[in-house]
Every structure is written in structure tokens, then in C-alpha cells.
């Protein structure tokens, strides 16, 4: 059976590394191709590596038609969501795929909007006023729950990373050297390490003279380009994923002591992820509360500039 390989579709999916490809090939040679290749009108959407291995070694394979896909944009979105659910991708790779699928998500949203407008126009002609109200309510209730979110927030949600991570990966892909991008893709370096190579240099500033200027400088420094909690969680998760892979490779060699040690380390990293996630939630709650109280003070003194508010609080406390 000859299938079509679309170069854009194949390039869209992060390639397997040499070890994973060798493991897949060994499994297919030993047990055959147990998983069907997903196709859309004869074009491969998922299973490029399996198809290549099977055709090179005269191994039979099955196919399954992805009937939910109707357009090329939907094909890219299907591949993206399918890959996220099947592979342990690095946070950088997940964010990169999210950015690749961004125009197709936007295109699908526009198409849905056009369909809703068309449906509403038809409803207006065929129903009474009371029926129109009922129909419009149903249309609103059936709208995607992502309505109202910014595109970057939708992408971050799908990729299971922070929106800052999406924005930083976008900047890295635009400006970083190719070797830096490859290291970030493979997990050799973190997203934050890669971002440090492309982030804008801070402009030299004169030494603050007044207390208000010092307070402003302190606040700006606190909001600088250091790693966010989302990135710390992503980095810890990356280490956890690497451990999972190492454990899997060691299991075949029956290295029990090493496996036990790595499993304990894996459990420790999992606890760290839970702790960081909890800290993130508490920090966001505290930040909202602190900002709200500072703005209340700003309203009292008639100025919402943070440096002015801090100076007012200092004077009130006699500092």
C-alpha cells in the first residue's frame, strides 16, 4: 500500500531521536507494526516513522482514516493534539508546536465565527422573535469555552506550559542561534538559559538619588527577566521526564539498584513539582492581594504610581 507523505505534515512533528527511532525499529522488526498508521485522504497524519520502517523492510501495516478532519488547518490541529497526548515532549518542543499550530487555531476560530453568523442569519429569517432569543442563547452556550482568552493563553493551555514560556520560546525561535535552539529542543539547556542569550540588554541607568527612585528601582528589579514559577515547574518536569526515559532503558538491563535509586529521585522530583505548583498558586494569590491593597492606598493619596505609594507608606511608618 502506497501512502502520500506531505512534507509540511512530516516537518510539523518533532523527529524521534536516534535512540527512540532504533527502539521503534527493533520493536517493529520483532513484533510487526501493531499500531495503524493514521491517514487523511491517503496522506499520512501520524506514523511517518512506522511507514518508512515498514516499507523499507517489507512489513505489512494497517491504516485508519481520521474522519474528523475536513480541512488542512484541522489536520495540523489534529496532529498537534495527537502528539501532545502520545509523546513525552520537552516543554520547548510543546511550546514550539503550539506556535506552529497558532495560525491554524486562529483560522478555525474565524471559520467557526463565520458559521455562527451564517446560522444566526438563517435563524433570524425562520423563527419568531421569542424563538430567535432562545436560539441565540443556545449559540452562545455552545461557543468554545476558550472564547475571551488571548491566543497566547490558549496556546499555553494546550501545551501545558505558562504563557511566559510561550512568549520566550517565540523570541528564542526568532533570534537565537541554531545550536541554542537545538539544545533547548533536546532538553540539554532550559528555556530560561536559551532566553538569556536573546533577551534585550538592560539600558544603563543613573544611580537612584531619592528614596522614591530607589523604591521604583526595587520594584522594577523584582519584575525582571528571571525564571518564572511556570518555568521552574517546566524545568523540574523536564528533569522528571529524562529520569523516566533512563529508568525505561535500564529496566531491560535489570539493573535493580540503579533503577531503585532513580525511582526514588523521580519521586523526589514529583514532590518538588507539586510544591512549586502550590507555591505558584499562593504567590499569585498574595500578589493579587498586595496589588489590591497598594492600589487602595494609591486611591487614598490620589496617585497610583507605585513609587509614590511606597514613599507614602514609608512616611506613615516613620521610616
C-alpha positions in Angstrom: 0.0 0.0 0.0 1.4 3.4 -1.1 0.6 6.4 1.1 1.4 10.0 0.5 3.9 11.9 2.6 3.2 15.6 2.9 6.5 17.4 3.6 4.8 20.0 5.7 2.9 17.5 7.8 6.1 15.4 8.4 8.1 18.5 9.3 5.4 19.7 11.7 6.0 16.7 14.1 9.3 16.8 16.2 11.5 13.9 15.0 12.4 11.0 17.1 16.0 11.0 18.5 18.3 8.2 17.4 17.7 6.0 20.4 13.9 6.2 20.2 14.0 5.5 16.4 16.2 2.5 17.0 13.9 1.2 19.7 10.8 1.7 17.4 12.5 -0.1 14.5 13.6 -3.0 16.7 10.0 -3.4 18.0 8.5 -3.4 14.5 11.1 -5.9 13.2 10.4 -8.2 16.2 6.6 -7.9 16.5 5.4 -6.2 13.3 3.5 -2.9 13.0 0.9 -3.2 15.8 -0.4 0.3 15.6 -2.3 1.5 12.5 -1.0 4.5 10.5 -3.4 7.4 10.7 -4.2 8.9 7.3 -6.4 11.7 5.8 -7.4 11.0 2.2 -4.4 8.8 1.8 -2.0 11.3 3.3 -0.1 10.3 6.5 -1.0 12.3 9.6 0.6 10.1 12.2 3.0 7.2 11.6 5.7 8.6 9.2 8.5 6.6 11.0 6.4 3.4 11.1 5.5 3.7 7.4 9.2 4.2 6.5 10.4 1.3 8.6 7.6 -1.0 7.2 8.2 -0.1 3.5 12.0 -0.5 3.8 11.6 -3.9 5.4 8.5 -5.2 3.5 6.4 -5.4 6.7 2.6 -5.2 6.4 0.8 -2.4 8.1 -2.8 -1.2 8.6 -4.2 2.3 8.3 -7.1 4.2 9.9 -8.9 7.1 8.3 -9.1 10.3 10.5 -12.7 11.1 9.6 -13.0 14.2 11.9 -10.5 16.1 9.7 -12.1 18.2 6.9 -9.5 20.8 6.1 -5.8 21.2 6.1 -6.0 23.5 9.1 -7.9 20.8 11.0 -5.2 18.3 10.0 -2.5 20.3 11.7 -4.5 20.8 14.8 -5.3 17.1 15.0 -1.6 16.2 14.6 -0.7 18.7 17.3 -3.2 17.4 19.9 -2.4 13.8 19.0 1.3 14.3 19.6 0.8 16.0 22.9 -1.2 13.0 24.1 1.3 10.4 22.9 4.9 11.6 23.5 6.9 12.9 26.4 8.0 16.1 24.7 10.2 18.7 26.3 8.5 21.9 27.3 10.3 23.8 24.5 9.1 21.3 21.9 5.5 21.5 23.2 5.6 25.3 23.0 7.2 25.3 19.6 4.5 23.0 18.2 1.9 25.3 19.8 3.4 28.3 17.9 3.4 26.3 14.7 -0.3 25.5 15.1 -1.2 29.1 16.1 -2.3 30.2 12.6 -4.5 27.1 12.1 -6.2 27.6 15.5 -6.9 31.2 14.5 -8.2 30.1 11.1 -10.5 27.6 12.7 -11.8 30.2 15.1 -12.6 32.5 12.2 -14.4 29.7 10.3 -16.5 28.9 13.4 -17.4 32.6 13.7 -18.5 32.7 10.1 -20.6 29.6 10.6 -22.2 31.1 13.7 -23.0 34.3 11.8 -24.5 32.3 9.0 -26.5 30.2 11.4 -27.8 33.3 13.2 -28.8 34.9 9.9 -30.8 31.8 9.0 -32.4 31.7 12.4 -33.5 35.3 12.1 -35.4 34.5 8.9 -37.1 31.3 10.0 -38.1 31.9 13.7 -40.3 34.2 15.7 -38.8 36.8 18.0 -39.1 34.6 21.0 -37.6 31.7 19.2 -34.7 33.9 18.0 -33.9 34.8 21.6 -33.8 31.1 22.5 -31.7 30.2 19.5 -29.1 32.9 20.2 -28.8 31.7 23.8 -28.1 28.2 22.6 -25.4 29.5 20.1 -23.7 31.4 22.9 -23.8 28.4 25.2 -22.3 26.2 22.6 -19.4 28.5 21.8 -15.9 27.2 22.7 -15.0 27.7 26.3 -11.8 29.3 25.2 -13.7 32.4 24.0 -12.4 35.5 25.6 -8.9 34.1 26.1 -5.9 35.7 24.2 -4.3 33.4 21.6 -1.1 33.1 23.7 -3.2 31.9 26.7 -5.0 29.3 24.5 -1.6 28.0 23.2 -0.2 27.9 26.7 -3.2 25.9 28.0 -3.0 23.4 25.2 0.8 23.0 25.5 0.5 22.7 29.4 3.1 25.5 29.9 3.0 29.0 31.2 2.2 31.9 28.8 5.6 33.4 29.6 7.1 30.2 28.3 5.2 30.5 25.0 6.4 34.1 24.6 10.0 33.3 25.4 10.1 30.3 23.1 8.8 32.5 20.3 11.6 35.0 21.0 14.2 32.2 21.0 13.0 30.8 17.7 13.1 34.3 16.2 16.6 35.4 17.5 18.6 32.6 19.0 21.5 30.8 17.2 20.5 27.5 15.6 22.7 25.5 18.1 21.0 27.2 21.0 17.6 26.2 19.6 18.6 22.6 19.1 19.9 22.3 22.7 16.7 23.8 24.0 14.7 21.3 21.9 16.6 18.3 23.2 16.4 19.5 26.8 20.2 19.9 27.0 19.6 23.5 28.2 16.5 25.0 29.8 14.2 27.6 28.2 15.4 30.2 30.6 19.1 29.5 29.7 18.2 29.8 26.0 16.3 33.0 26.6 19.2 34.6 28.4 21.1 34.6 25.0 18.5 36.7 23.2 16.7 38.8 25.9 17.2 42.6 25.4 20.1 44.1 27.3 19.1 46.4 30.1 19.8 50.1 29.4 22.3 51.6 31.8 20.6 53.8 34.4 21.9 56.5 36.6 22.2 55.7 40.3 18.9 56.5 42.0 19.2 59.6 44.1 15.9 59.8 46.0 14.1 57.2 48.1 11.2 57.2 45.6 13.6 56.4 42.8 15.2 53.6 44.9 11.8 52.1 45.6 10.9 52.3 41.9 14.2 50.5 41.0 13.5 47.8 43.6 10.0 47.1 42.1 11.4 47.0 38.6 14.1 44.6 39.6 11.5 42.4 41.3 9.7 42.2 38.0 12.9 41.5 35.9 13.6 38.6 33.5 14.5 35.9 36.0 12.8 32.5 35.6 9.1 32.4 36.4 7.5 29.8 38.6 6.0 28.3 35.4 9.5 27.9 34.0 10.8 26.4 37.3 7.9 23.8 37.1 8.7 23.2 33.4 12.4 22.6 34.1 11.7 20.3 37.0 9.2 18.4 34.8 11.9 18.1 32.1 14.3 16.5 34.6 11.5 14.1 35.7 10.8 13.1 32.0 14.5 12.4 31.5 14.5 10.2 34.5 11.5 8.3 33.2 13.4 7.6 30.0 16.5 6.5 31.8 14.5 4.1 34.0 12.9 2.6 30.9 16.3 2.0 29.3 17.7 0.5 32.4 14.8 -1.9 33.0 15.9 -4.1 30.2 19.4 -4.5 31.6 17.9 -5.5 35.0 20.0 -3.0 37.0 17.8 -3.2 40.1 19.8 -1.0 42.4 20.2 1.8 39.9 16.5 1.6 39.0 15.6 1.9 42.7 17.8 4.9 43.1 16.4 6.6 40.0 12.8 5.9 41.0 13.4 7.5 44.4 14.9 10.5 42.7 11.9 10.6 40.4 9.6 10.6 43.4 11.5 13.5 44.9 11.2 15.5 41.7 7.5 14.8 41.6 7.1 16.1 45.1 9.1 19.2 44.0 6.7 19.8 41.1 3.7 19.6 43.5 5.4 22.0 45.9 6.3 24.5 43.2 2.8 24.4 41.8 1.4 25.1 45.3 3.8 27.9 45.8 2.9 29.4 42.4 -0.8 29.4 43.4 -0.1 31.0 46.8 2.2 33.6 45.2 -0.4 34.6 42.6 -3.0 35.0 45.4 -0.6 37.0 47.6 0.4 39.2 44.6 -3.2 40.0 43.8 -3.9 40.9 47.4 -0.8 43.1 47.8 -1.5 44.9 44.5 -5.1 45.5 45.6 -4.0 47.0 48.9 -1.4 49.2 47.3 -3.9 50.5 44.8 -6.3 51.2 47.7 -3.6 53.3 49.3 -2.9 55.0 46.0 -6.6 55.9 45.7 -6.4 57.4 49.2 -3.4 59.6 48.3 -4.7 60.4 44.8 -1.8 58.7 43.0 -1.5 55.2 41.6 2.3 55.3 40.9 3.9 52.5 42.9 7.0 54.5 43.9 4.8 57.3 45.3 2.7 54.8 47.2 5.8 53.2 48.7 7.1 56.6 49.7 3.8 57.5 51.3 3.8 54.2 53.3 7.4 54.8 54.5 6.5 58.3 55.7 3.4 57.0 57.5 5.5 54.3 59.3 8.2 56.9 60.1 10.9 55.2 58.0 
